[in-house]
Amino acid sequence: MRYTVIDTVSTQIGEGEERIRLEVADGIAVLTLCRPDRLNGWSWESTRQLGLLADRIRFDPSARVVLLRAEGRAFCAGIDVKAPGGAVTGESAAERTRNYYEGIRWVHERFAVLSRLPQPVVAAVQGYCLGFGFELALMADIRVAAEDAVFALPEARLGVAVDAGGDLRIARDAGAGWAKFLALTGRRIDAATAERLNLVQLVVPGSELDAASRALAAEIAANAPLAVQGIKRAVDSYADAALPAALDGVALTAALTLTSEDSREGYGAQAARREPRFRGA
């Protein structure tokens, strides 16, 4: 089996290869997406680093809360199509689909390390929060958005499925109708709309995002850790009861669409700045 773009062995982050930076101070573990020149576009390597850093936070007694933020004018504009590697390989369509299926399951496992941390996660979102970026923000326990934040799940316009469970989390928080509306159309919504749909808990001016999100994180960090972590576990056990089984179906759907002709057409049309011509194949 060939996973030419997925490093599942290394536990190191090479010099100059940082996608995410970790700093811990005053009870707050700050995870910063640090590729602003790429609008913090996501890649297999980003996923690997996220899992590694979340593991470091998990048993750190000095980290009482996590602040997930990003440098630059965008939180995360989605997949970085220019990242090294790209498509998963395979000698046949069946093998390639199988490899994508396992690759997406691996992504889910790495993301779960973040979403299931005992410490609450606060996400601070500015600018574009699209595709994988939106899904990443939805894994936080609380989201603070700048007024200029823009949210969308554009995958269907590219011929692929929403592959990290963002639509499932929208269904949980905003209802199935809104999950379908956003995921089936790929429409963008602003911060005010996201707040109205319960996808964002607080909207602030862009100049106040860092201070407001850090103040919220500090407020949580000041509370009793055992109580805070117990509350998070209790709420998650209720709200996410059906999520693990649903995510396995997501992985299969993602694998099928990522190996489809429609996905090639979708990404090709985006690169050529033309309307895609999907055939359902």
Secondary structure, 3 states (H helix, E strand, C coil): CCCCCCCCCCCCCCCCCCCEEEEEECCEEEEEECCHHHCCCECHHHHHHHHHHHHHHHCCCCCCEEEEEECCCCCECCECCCCCCCCCCCCCHHHHHHHHHHHHHHHHHHHHHHHCCCCCEEEEECCEEECHHHHHHHCCCEEEEECCCEEECCHHHHCCCCCCCHHHHHHHHHCHHHHHHHHHHCCCEEHHHHHHCCCCCEEECHHHHHHHHHHHHHHHHCCCHHHHHHHHHHHHHHHCCCHHHHHHHHHHHHHHHHCCHHHHHHHHHHHHCCCCCCCCC
